[in-house]
Amino acid sequence: MGQRAKEQGMLSPYRVLDLTDEKGLLCGKILGDLGADVIIIEPPGGSSARKIGPFYHDDPHPEKSLYWFAYNVNKRGITLNIEDRDGAELLKRLVESADILVESFPPGYMESLGLGYGDLEKVNPSIIMTSITPFGASGPYRDYKGSDLVLMSLGGLTYISGNPERPPVRITYPQAYLHAGAYAAVGTMMALFHRGITGEGQHVDVSIHECCEWASYCTPEWWDLEQTNFQRAGMWRSFGQGKMQMVYPCKDGYVSCWILVSFAASRGQYALVEWMDKEGMCPDWLRELDFRSMDSYNMEQGLLDNMADAFARFFLTKTKEELFEFARENELFLAPMSTARDLWENPQLKAREFWVELEHPELGVTIAYPGPFLQSSEAPPTVRRRAPLIGEHNREIFQGELGLTTQTLTMLKEAGVI
């Protein structure tokens, strides 16, 4: 690997102006991880995303949001009131030397300020503008607002989440905006690739609703094949007309275990039964089962329930690590359900140096962050800097790059422009 590759990322030549709130922060983070110079532009006083918890030491302060920390690493930060005429002009000056602008305002908002794609391409014909909105820039839902719950539900993900005998549930941690941010990053990079071939900028229109539908796993295909709605299964797995438990409590948490039968059966089930038998916890009927000759589509629910009960009693006597070690050695479809601490201590992640320590001088501490989402032999992604404080790079960018004087900067601050 050459020295340049060590110091720069795949997108290091490019600059991104990030005007998103929580709906699009992940997009800029991904581009920043890949080396782009990402400038997060907040309104004076800070972004609304700074109010999202959890907070460092449970102190609800705009400079201590762990949510903000997580999705704004690798970004520099400035404040700018783009609703002010002077603020809009400053943004246009930044657009002159930018490659990408990402925003998550309601449809039509940027146009109302004279900052829509049609306006910005006059300033910089090669600019790529990516807009992330709940339902996209067209259609009957265009002007509707959308929370995570609304967008997950309309996208179909809520319907397939939860237990089958109960109403649908939302996934605990908000997901809709993250799906949108990831798809927006992909769309932006494809537009950048297109520009590299044609020299043309373009407007990328991202609908969070549509991103959630894309993330709804195999539900559309299930309808095409079976003409039935894919059903939420909770902690069970379908066996023909029956179902079997897949999530089991153990001594120190939970494991997920799939019991395979018929042609797909491995030696793992037999090894598990043998282990249970050695410890006096295997019922006679279970010891006598021939997993390879069983037909998964014609298994009686009573048998499935009895199997689950037997496994559940045994798993409660073991730890996650004991069960996982056995599964690795015996080809059993079992895995521990990791907590945050488990992930931190995971030997695989440690071996690949996944966790990255970033200094927070303002807090006097170093905080561990998830590292890059991939490794590459040339120009690898990196996590280089912590999330910016409010207006931390105002002088660096407005004075150092745009050439504003200290007096002008002071006047703009007093006028509420920055």
C-alpha positions as CSV (number, residue, x, y, z in Angstrom):
1,M,0.0,0.0,0.0
2,G,1.4,3.4,-1.0
3,Q,1.8,6.3,1.3
4,R,-1.0,8.2,-0.5
5,A,-3.4,5.3,0.0
6,K,-2.6,5.3,3.7
7,E,-3.3,9.0,4.1
8,Q,-6.4,9.3,1.8
9,G,-9.6,7.5,1.3
10,M,-11.5,6.5,-1.8
11,L,-13.5,9.8,-1.8
12,S,-10.7,12.1,-0.5
13,P,-10.7,14.4,-3.5
14,Y,-14.4,15.2,-2.9
15,R,-16.2,17.7,-0.7
16,V,-19.7,17.1,0.8
17,L,-22.0,19.7,2.3
18,D,-24.2,18.0,4.8
19,L,-27.4,19.9,5.6
20,T,-29.3,16.9,7.0
21,D,-30.9,16.3,10.4
22,E,-31.4,12.8,11.8
23,K,-33.1,11.7,8.6
24,G,-29.9,11.8,6.6
25,L,-26.9,12.0,9.0
26,L,-25.7,8.4,8.1
27,C,-25.3,9.3,4.5
28,G,-22.7,12.0,5.2
29,K,-21.0,9.7,7.7
30,I,-20.6,6.9,5.2
31,L,-19.1,9.4,2.6
32,G,-16.9,10.7,5.4
33,D,-15.7,7.2,6.3
34,L,-14.7,6.8,2.7
35,G,-12.5,9.9,2.9
36,A,-14.7,12.7,1.7
37,D,-14.3,16.1,3.3
38,V,-17.8,16.4,4.9
39,I,-18.9,19.7,6.3
40,I,-22.0,19.4,8.5
41,I,-24.0,22.7,8.3
42,E,-26.2,23.3,11.3
43,P,-28.5,26.2,12.1
44,P,-27.1,28.7,14.6
45,G,-27.5,27.0,18.0
46,G,-27.1,23.5,16.7
47,S,-29.0,20.8,14.9
48,S,-32.2,19.2,16.2
49,A,-30.4,15.9,16.2
50,R,-28.3,17.1,19.1
51,K,-31.4,16.7,21.3
52,I,-31.6,13.0,20.6
53,G,-30.3,10.7,23.4
54,P,-28.7,8.8,24.9
55,F,-26.3,11.4,26.3
56,Y,-22.8,11.2,27.8
57,H,-23.2,10.5,31.5
58,D,-26.9,11.0,31.1
59,D,-26.4,14.8,30.8
60,P,-29.0,16.1,28.2
61,H,-26.7,18.7,26.7
62,P,-26.4,19.5,22.9
63,E,-22.7,18.8,23.0
64,K,-23.1,15.4,24.7
65,S,-25.5,13.6,22.5
66,L,-24.1,10.1,21.8
67,Y,-26.5,9.9,18.9
68,W,-24.8,13.0,17.4
69,F,-21.4,11.6,18.2
70,A,-22.2,8.3,16.4
71,Y,-23.4,9.8,13.1
72,N,-21.1,12.7,12.7
73,V,-17.7,11.3,13.1
74,N,-15.3,12.3,10.2
75,K,-17.2,15.6,9.7
76,R,-16.2,19.2,10.2
77,G,-18.9,21.5,11.4
78,I,-20.2,25.1,10.8
79,T,-23.3,27.0,11.6
80,L,-25.3,28.9,9.0
81,N,-28.8,30.3,8.7
82,I,-29.7,29.6,5.1
83,E,-33.1,31.3,5.5
84,D,-31.2,34.6,5.7
85,R,-30.2,36.1,2.4
86,D,-26.5,36.5,3.5
87,G,-26.6,32.9,4.7
88,A,-27.9,31.6,1.4
89,E,-25.2,33.5,-0.4
90,L,-22.5,32.0,1.8
91,L,-24.0,28.5,1.1
92,K,-23.7,29.2,-2.7
93,R,-20.1,30.2,-2.2
94,L,-19.5,26.9,-0.5
95,V,-21.3,25.1,-3.3
96,E,-18.9,26.6,-5.9
97,S,-16.1,24.3,-4.6
98,A,-18.3,21.3,-3.5
99,D,-19.0,18.1,-5.2
100,I,-22.1,16.9,-3.3
101,L,-24.8,18.5,-1.2
102,V,-27.0,16.3,1.0
103,E,-30.2,17.7,2.5
104,S,-33.3,16.4,4.4
105,F,-35.6,19.4,4.3
106,P,-39.3,19.1,3.3
107,P,-39.9,19.0,-0.5
108,G,-39.9,22.5,-1.9
109,Y,-38.1,24.1,1.1
110,M,-34.7,24.6,-0.7
111,E,-36.5,25.9,-3.8
112,S,-38.3,28.5,-1.6
113,L,-34.9,29.8,-0.5
114,G,-33.5,30.0,-4.0
115,L,-31.3,27.0,-3.2
116,G,-33.0,24.2,-5.1
117,Y,-31.1,22.0,-7.5
118,G,-32.0,24.3,-10.4
119,D,-30.5,27.2,-8.6
120,L,-27.3,25.4,-7.3
121,E,-26.5,23.9,-10.7
122,K,-26.2,27.4,-12.1
123,V,-23.5,28.1,-9.4
124,N,-21.8,24.7,-10.0
125,P,-23.0,22.7,-13.0
126,S,-21.4,19.5,-11.7
127,I,-22.9,19.6,-8.3
128,I,-24.7,16.4,-7.1
129,M,-27.7,17.2,-4.8
130,T,-29.2,14.4,-2.8
131,S,-32.5,15.1,-1.1
132,I,-33.8,12.7,1.6
133,T,-37.5,13.2,2.5
134,P,-40.2,11.0,4.1
135,F,-42.0,10.2,0.8
136,G,-39.9,11.7,-2.0
137,A,-40.4,14.8,-4.1
138,S,-43.5,13.7,-6.0
139,G,-46.7,11.7,-5.4
140,P,-49.8,12.2,-3.2
141,Y,-47.8,11.8,0.0
142,R,-45.1,14.3,-1.1
143,D,-45.9,16.9,1.6
144,Y,-46.7,14.4,4.4
145,K,-44.4,14.3,7.5
146,G,-43.1,10.9,8.5
147,S,-41.7,9.6,11.8
148,D,-39.7,6.4,12.1
149,L,-42.9,4.5,13.2
150,V,-44.9,5.9,10.3
151,L,-42.3,5.1,7.7
152,M,-41.5,1.7,9.0
153,S,-45.2,0.8,9.1
154,L,-46.0,2.1,5.6
155,G,-42.8,0.4,4.3
156,G,-44.1,-3.0,5.6
157,L,-41.4,-3.6,8.2
158,T,-43.6,-3.2,11.2
159,Y,-46.1,-5.8,9.9
160,I,-43.5,-8.6,9.9
161,S,-42.1,-7.6,13.3
162,G,-43.2,-9.2,16.6
163,N,-45.1,-12.4,17.6
164,P,-47.7,-13.9,15.3
165,E,-50.5,-14.0,17.9
166,R,-50.1,-10.4,18.8
167,P,-50.3,-7.1,16.8
168,P,-47.3,-5.8,14.9
169,V,-44.6,-4.0,16.8
170,R,-42.0,-1.4,15.9
171,I,-38.3,-2.4,16.0
172,T,-37.0,-0.9,19.2
173,Y,-34.2,1.2,17.8
174,P,-35.3,3.6,15.0
175,Q,-34.3,2.1,11.7
176,A,-36.1,4.0,8.9
177,Y,-33.6,7.0,8.7
178,L,-30.7,4.6,8.7
179,H,-32.0,2.6,5.8
180,A,-32.5,5.9,4.0
181,G,-29.0,7.2,4.9
182,A,-27.4,4.1,3.6
183,Y,-29.4,4.1,0.3
184,A,-28.7,7.8,-0.1
185,A,-25.0,7.2,0.2
186,V,-25.2,4.5,-2.5
187,G,-27.2,6.7,-4.8
188,T,-24.9,9.6,-4.2
189,M,-21.8,7.6,-5.1
190,M,-23.5,6.2,-8.3
191,A,-24.3,9.8,-9.3
192,L,-20.6,10.7,-8.6
193,F,-19.5,7.7,-10.8
194,H,-21.9,8.9,-13.5
195,R,-20.4,12.4,-13.3
196,G,-17.0,11.0,-13.7
197,I,-18.1,9.5,-17.0
198,T,-20.3,12.3,-18.4
199,G,-19.2,15.4,-16.4
200,E,-22.9,15.9,-15.4
201,G,-24.2,16.6,-12.0
202,Q,-27.7,15.6,-11.0
203,H,-30.4,15.6,-8.4
204,V,-30.8,12.3,-6.4
205,D,-34.3,12.0,-4.8
206,V,-34.5,9.6,-1.9
207,S,-37.8,8.5,-0.3
208,I,-37.4,7.0,3.2
209,H,-40.7,5.2,2.6
210,E,-39.4,3.5,-0.4
211,C,-36.1,2.6,1.3
212,C,-38.1,0.9,4.1
213,E,-40.0,-1.1,1.4
214,W,-36.7,-2.2,-0.1
215,A,-35.6,-3.3,3.3
216,S,-38.7,-5.5,3.9
217,Y,-36.7,-8.7,3.2
218,C,-38.6,-11.3,1.1
219,T,-42.1,-10.1,1.7
220,P,-42.8,-8.9,-1.9
221,E,-41.3,-12.2,-3.3
222,W,-43.4,-14.2,-0.8
223,W,-46.6,-12.6,-2.2
224,D,-45.5,-13.3,-5.8
225,L,-44.8,-16.9,-5.1
226,E,-47.5,-17.8,-2.6
227,Q,-50.1,-15.0,-3.0
228,T,-50.1,-14.7,0.8
229,N,-48.7,-12.0,3.1
230,F,-45.5,-13.0,4.8
231,Q,-46.3,-13.5,8.5
232,R,-44.3,-12.3,11.5
233,A,-42.9,-15.3,13.3
234,G,-41.5,-13.8,16.5
235,M,-39.0,-16.3,18.0
236,W,-40.4,-19.2,16.0
237,R,-39.4,-20.7,12.6
238,S,-42.0,-22.3,10.4
239,F,-41.8,-26.0,9.8
240,G,-44.4,-26.7,7.1
241,Q,-47.7,-26.0,8.8
242,G,-46.1,-25.9,12.2
243,K,-43.6,-23.8,14.0
244,M,-40.6,-24.3,16.3
245,Q,-39.0,-22.0,18.9
246,M,-35.7,-20.4,17.7
247,V,-34.8,-18.1,20.6
248,Y,-33.9,-19.7,23.9
249,P,-32.8,-18.3,27.3
250,C,-29.6,-19.7,28.8
251,K,-27.5,-19.0,31.9
252,D,-26.3,-15.6,30.9
253,G,-28.6,-14.4,28.1
254,Y,-30.1,-15.8,25.0
255,V,-29.1,-18.0,22.0
256,S,-30.7,-18.6,18.6
257,C,-30.9,-22.2,17.5
258,W,-32.3,-23.7,14.4
259,I,-33.0,-27.4,14.3
260,L,-32.7,-28.8,10.8
261,V,-34.3,-31.9,9.6
262,S,-34.6,-33.9,6.3
263,F,-31.9,-33.5,3.7
264,A,-30.6,-30.4,5.3
265,A,-29.9,-32.0,8.6
266,S,-26.3,-31.8,9.8
267,R,-24.6,-33.7,12.5
268,G,-25.2,-30.9,14.9
269,Q,-28.6,-32.1,16.1
270,Y,-27.2,-35.6,16.9
271,A,-24.3,-34.1,18.7
272,L,-26.6,-31.9,20.8
273,V,-28.8,-34.9,21.7
274,E,-25.7,-36.9,22.7
275,W,-24.5,-34.0,24.9
276,M,-27.9,-33.8,26.6
277,D,-27.9,-37.5,27.1
278,K,-24.5,-37.5,28.7
279,E,-25.8,-35.0,31.2
280,G,-29.0,-36.9,31.9
281,M,-31.3,-34.3,30.3
282,C,-32.4,-36.1,27.1
283,P,-35.9,-37.7,27.0
284,D,-36.0,-41.2,25.6
285,W,-38.2,-40.1,22.7
286,L,-35.7,-37.4,21.7
287,R,-32.8,-39.9,21.8
288,E,-34.6,-42.1,19.3
289,L,-35.4,-39.4,16.7
290,D,-34.0,-39.8,13.2
291,F,-33.6,-36.2,12.1
292,R,-32.5,-37.1,8.5
293,S,-35.6,-39.1,7.7
294,M,-38.0,-36.5,9.1
295,D,-40.2,-34.4,6.8
296,S,-40.1,-30.8,7.9
297,Y,-43.4,-30.1,6.1
298,N,-45.4,-32.8,7.9
299,M,-44.1,-32.5,11.5
300,E,-46.8,-32.5,14.2
301,Q,-46.9,-29.3,16.3
302,G,-46.9,-31.5,19.4
303,L,-43.5,-32.9,18.5
304,L,-42.1,-29.5,17.7
305,D,-43.3,-28.2,21.1
306,N,-41.8,-31.1,22.9
307,M,-38.4,-30.7,21.1
308,A,-38.4,-27.0,22.0
309,D,-39.2,-27.7,25.7
310,A,-36.4,-30.3,25.9
311,F,-33.8,-28.0,24.4
312,A,-35.0,-25.0,26.5
313,R,-34.4,-26.9,29.7
314,F,-30.9,-27.9,28.7
315,F,-29.9,-24.5,27.4
316,L,-30.7,-23.0,30.7
317,T,-27.9,-25.0,32.3
318,K,-25.2,-23.5,29.9
319,T,-23.7,-20.2,29.1
320,K,-23.7,-18.5,25.7
321,E,-20.0,-19.2,25.3
322,E,-20.4,-22.9,26.2
323,L,-23.2,-23.3,23.7
324,F,-21.4,-21.3,21.0
325,E,-18.2,-23.3,21.4
326,F,-20.1,-26.5,21.1
327,A,-21.9,-25.3,18.0
328,R,-18.7,-24.3,16.3
329,E,-17.2,-27.7,17.0
330,N,-20.3,-29.7,16.0
331,E,-21.8,-27.8,13.1
332,L,-24.9,-26.8,15.0
333,F,-27.0,-23.9,13.8
334,L,-26.7,-21.9,17.1
335,A,-25.4,-18.5,17.9
336,P,-25.3,-16.3,21.0
337,M,-27.5,-13.1,20.9
338,S,-24.9,-10.4,21.6
339,T,-25.4,-7.5,23.9
340,A,-23.4,-4.3,23.5
341,R,-20.8,-5.6,26.0
342,D,-20.6,-8.9,24.1
343,L,-19.8,-6.9,20.9
344,W,-17.1,-4.9,22.7
345,E,-15.5,-8.1,24.0
346,N,-16.0,-10.1,20.8
347,P,-12.6,-11.7,19.8
348,Q,-13.4,-11.5,16.1
349,L,-14.0,-7.8,16.2
350,K,-10.9,-7.3,18.3
351,A,-8.8,-9.3,15.9
352,R,-9.9,-7.1,13.0
353,E,-9.3,-3.9,15.1
354,F,-12.9,-2.9,14.6
355,W,-13.2,-0.6,17.6
356,V,-11.5,2.8,17.2
357,E,-10.6,5.2,20.1
358,L,-11.3,8.9,19.4
359,E,-10.3,11.7,21.8
360,H,-12.9,14.1,23.1
361,P,-10.7,16.9,24.5
362,E,-13.9,18.9,25.5
363,L,-14.9,16.0,27.7
364,G,-11.4,15.0,28.8
365,V,-11.9,11.4,27.7
366,T,-11.4,8.9,24.9
367,I,-14.4,7.1,23.5
368,A,-14.5,3.9,21.6
369,Y,-16.4,4.0,18.3
370,P,-17.4,1.3,15.8
371,G,-14.8,1.3,13.1
372,P,-15.0,1.4,9.3
373,F,-17.8,-0.8,7.7
374,L,-15.3,-2.5,5.4
375,Q,-11.5,-3.1,4.9
376,S,-9.8,-2.6,1.6
377,S,-6.2,-3.0,0.5
378,E,-6.0,0.5,-1.1
379,A,-7.4,3.7,0.4
380,P,-9.2,2.0,3.2
381,P,-12.1,3.7,5.1
382,T,-11.1,5.3,8.4
383,V,-12.6,6.9,11.5
384,R,-10.4,9.9,11.9
385,R,-12.1,12.6,14.0
386,R,-14.9,13.0,16.5
387,A,-18.1,14.8,15.7
388,P,-17.8,18.6,15.6
389,L,-18.9,20.9,18.3
390,I,-21.5,23.6,17.4
391,G,-19.8,25.9,14.9
392,E,-16.4,24.4,15.7
393,H,-15.0,25.1,12.2
394,N,-16.6,28.4,11.5
395,R,-13.3,30.3,11.4
396,E,-11.5,27.6,9.6
397,I,-14.0,27.5,6.8
398,F,-15.5,31.0,6.6
399,Q,-12.2,32.8,7.2
400,G,-9.6,30.3,6.1
401,E,-11.4,29.1,3.0
402,L,-13.9,31.8,2.0
403,G,-11.7,34.7,3.1
404,L,-14.1,36.5,5.4
405,T,-12.6,39.0,7.8
406,T,-12.8,38.7,11.5
407,Q,-15.0,41.8,11.5
408,T,-17.4,40.3,9.0
409,L,-17.6,37.1,10.9
410,T,-18.4,39.0,14.1
411,M,-21.1,40.9,12.3
412,L,-22.7,37.8,10.8
413,K,-22.7,36.1,14.2
414,E,-24.4,39.1,15.8
415,A,-27.0,39.1,13.0
416,G,-27.8,35.5,13.6
417,V,-26.4,34.4,10.2
418,I,-23.8,32.0,11.7
